[in-house]
Structures are given as structure tokens and as C-alpha cells.
Amino acid sequence: FQWSERMGEQAVDINFKAYRKMDFGELWGGLSYRRSLDGAEYRSGMETKGQKLNYITPVLGINYKNFLFAYTYSYQSGNVRFDNGGYHQITLGYDFGGRGEPYQCNCPGIN
């Protein structure tokens, strides 16, 4: 859930992501769907219609040693769009490390 205090806009994201270990590192992909809870009105001829912002975004990435490469394509659906196509994004990353294994502890497990 996302809420913008200044604009009072609300949106919900639903995401799915899967990982696959490979010989060279890790391959991962996912799908994201964003839906605005606030609509906007627009005119089509003499008729006033409403629409809510929708984005569908597949993502594909590779982790190789400490490097990350990911590609994302976001497509806005609906009758009123910012553009006829979608939006491409490339992410390049580097993990500087400094983190141990999760829950690395020499203490007893207490439930």
C-alpha cells in the first residue's frame, strides 16, 4: 500500500518474484501490478468517464558474484495513458558486502 500525504493519492502493489540458482550465480524474475485507488475523470466526446491508473511491470535480473543486472519494462494500461508505449529501466548494482549470514548467532533459540 502506498499513500502520498501531499496529494492524498493511494495505490496498491501486488508483486511476485522467483529465484533460480545457476552455475554462474542467480537468475530471477518477477511481475508487478500497480493499481491506483483514486481515479481521474476525463471526457470522451460529450461523455465524462473515469479511469484508475494501472501498471503491469515484468522484471528480469541476474546476480553474478557481487554484481547485479536487471531489466524492467512498465506498461500503463487504460484508455488515457502518458504515452503509447511502455517505460524501460536498466539497473546495475554492486553489493559491497559487510553482511553476515542471516540470523548468525551463537545464542539459544527461544520461542
C-alpha positions as a printed Julia matrix, in Angstrom:
111×3 Matrix{Float64}:
   0.0     0.0     0.0
   1.29    3.46   -0.89
  -0.13    6.77    0.28
   1.08   10.21   -0.76
   0.34   12.65    2.05
   0.77   15.78   -0.06
  -1.52   14.65   -2.89
  -3.72   12.3    -0.87
  -3.29    9.58   -3.52
  -3.44    5.89   -2.7
  -2.17    2.87   -4.64
  -1.73   -0.86   -4.09
   1.09   -3.03   -5.48
   0.94   -6.81   -5.91
   4.31   -8.43   -6.63
   5.61  -11.91   -7.42
   9.3   -12.82   -7.66
  11.07  -16.16   -8.24
  14.76  -17.08   -7.94
  16.79  -19.82   -9.62
  20.34  -20.76   -8.59
  22.62  -21.29  -11.6
  26.29  -22.24  -12.07
  27.26  -18.6   -12.65
  25.11  -17.03   -9.91
  21.41  -16.41   -9.59
  18.71  -15.7   -12.17
  15.49  -14.09  -11.03
  12.32  -12.68  -12.49
   9.05  -11.27  -11.37
   5.86   -9.48  -12.16
   4.42   -6.39  -10.5
   0.95   -4.88  -10.78
   0.15   -1.37   -9.5
  -3.39   -0.05   -9.23
  -4.36    3.44   -8.13
  -7.23    3.53   -5.68
  -8.04    7.09   -6.74
  -9.49    7.65  -10.17
  -9.33   10.51  -12.61
 -12.16   11.75  -14.76
 -11.73   12.51  -18.45
 -14.0    13.5   -21.32
 -14.6    11.3   -24.32
 -16.71   13.32  -26.71
 -19.64   14.59  -24.65
 -19.34   11.81  -22.07
 -17.39   12.01  -18.8
 -15.62    8.77  -17.9
 -13.4     7.65  -15.03
 -10.18    5.67  -15.02
  -7.75    4.36  -12.43
  -4.02    4.21  -13.1
  -2.75    0.66  -13.83
   0.82   -0.5   -14.41
   1.97   -4.01  -15.35
   5.73   -4.5   -14.92
   7.72   -7.66  -15.68
  11.32   -7.71  -14.4
  14.27   -9.99  -15.18
  17.6    -9.96  -13.34
  20.93  -11.7   -12.87
  23.19  -11.76   -9.81
  26.79  -12.61  -10.68
  29.24  -12.58   -7.77
  28.72   -9.12   -6.23
  27.17   -7.62   -9.38
  23.5    -7.23  -10.24
  21.92   -6.52  -13.62
  18.16   -6.11  -14.06
  15.8    -5.07  -16.84
  12.28   -3.78  -16.26
   9.53   -2.81  -18.66
   6.49   -0.95  -17.28
   3.32   -0.75  -19.33
   0.46    1.55  -18.42
  -2.96    0.19  -19.34
  -6.25    2.03  -19.82
  -7.77    4.48  -22.26
  -5.83    7.51  -21.03
  -2.05    6.94  -20.9
   1.03    9.14  -20.61
   2.49    7.52  -23.74
   1.58    4.87  -26.33
   4.47    2.58  -25.34
   5.99    1.49  -22.08
   8.95    2.52  -19.97
  12.27    0.68  -19.95
  14.6     0.62  -16.95
  18.03   -0.94  -16.58
  19.52   -1.39  -13.13
  23.21   -2.0   -12.48
  24.28   -2.74   -8.94
  27.18   -3.81   -6.79
  26.96   -5.44   -3.36
  29.77   -4.08   -1.18
  29.16   -6.85    1.36
  29.65   -6.34    5.05
  26.69   -8.51    5.94
  26.92  -11.89    7.6
  24.55  -14.73    7.09
  21.0   -14.03    8.28
  20.48  -14.88   11.93
  24.14  -15.7    12.5
  24.1   -16.09   16.24
  25.69  -18.31   18.91
  22.69  -17.98   21.18
  19.93  -20.47   22.06
  16.7   -20.36   20.08
  13.89  -19.19   22.32
  10.33  -19.44   21.02
